[in-house]
Amino acid sequence: MYAPVIRGALRARGLRLVATDLDWAHGRGPEVRGKAEALLLAIAGRASVVGELAGEGQAELERRSRTW
């Protein structure tokens, strides 16, 4: 059995993800900040958690989460 492709790398491309509850950040571009779990769920396509995130890249991540 194989895991489904979640396209997380495509959703996160061009954005800087910054976890506020861990010492972790990744990427370049407009910043999206929030708890690590919310970041992971958002790049996995769970648009319902994007409201928990902040930053200038938040709206773009929300758009990507809803359309892909």
C-alpha positions as CSV (number, residue, x, y, z in Angstrom):
1,M,0.0,0.0,0.0
2,Y,1.3,3.4,-0.9
3,A,0.8,6.8,0.7
4,P,-1.1,9.3,-1.4
5,V,0.7,12.2,-2.9
6,I,-0.1,15.3,-0.9
7,R,1.8,17.9,-2.9
8,G,3.0,19.6,0.2
9,A,6.2,20.8,-1.5
10,L,4.2,22.5,-4.3
11,R,1.9,24.2,-1.8
12,A,4.9,25.5,0.2
13,R,7.0,26.5,-2.8
14,G,8.0,30.2,-2.6
15,L,6.8,30.6,1.0
16,R,8.8,30.7,4.2
17,L,7.2,28.5,6.8
18,V,8.0,29.3,10.5
19,A,6.9,27.2,13.4
20,T,6.1,29.3,16.5
21,D,6.1,26.3,18.9
22,L,9.4,24.7,17.6
23,D,12.8,25.9,16.5
24,W,12.1,25.3,12.8
25,A,11.8,27.3,9.7
26,H,12.0,26.4,6.0
27,G,11.9,28.1,2.6
28,R,12.1,31.6,1.2
29,G,9.5,34.2,0.3
30,P,6.5,35.6,2.2
31,E,6.4,34.3,5.7
32,V,3.7,32.0,7.1
33,R,3.8,31.6,10.9
34,G,2.0,29.2,13.2
35,K,2.2,26.0,15.2
36,A,4.0,23.2,13.4
37,E,1.0,21.0,13.3
38,A,-1.1,23.7,11.6
39,L,1.7,24.3,9.0
40,L,1.9,20.6,8.2
41,L,-1.9,20.3,7.8
42,A,-2.1,23.4,5.6
43,I,0.6,22.2,3.2
44,A,-1.1,18.8,3.2
45,G,-4.2,20.6,1.8
46,R,-6.3,21.0,5.0
47,A,-7.6,24.5,4.3
48,S,-9.6,24.5,7.5
49,V,-6.5,25.2,9.6
50,V,-5.1,28.0,7.5
51,G,-7.0,30.5,9.7
52,E,-4.7,29.5,12.6
53,L,-1.7,30.8,10.6
54,A,-0.4,34.4,10.2
55,G,2.0,36.3,8.0
56,E,2.1,37.9,4.6
57,G,2.1,34.5,2.9
58,Q,-1.0,33.2,4.7
59,A,-3.5,34.2,2.0
60,E,-1.4,32.5,-0.7
61,L,-1.1,29.3,1.3
62,E,-4.9,29.4,1.9
63,R,-5.5,29.8,-1.9
64,R,-3.2,26.9,-2.7
65,S,-4.8,24.7,0.0
66,R,-8.3,25.2,-1.4
67,T,-7.4,24.8,-5.1
68,W,-4.9,21.9,-5.2
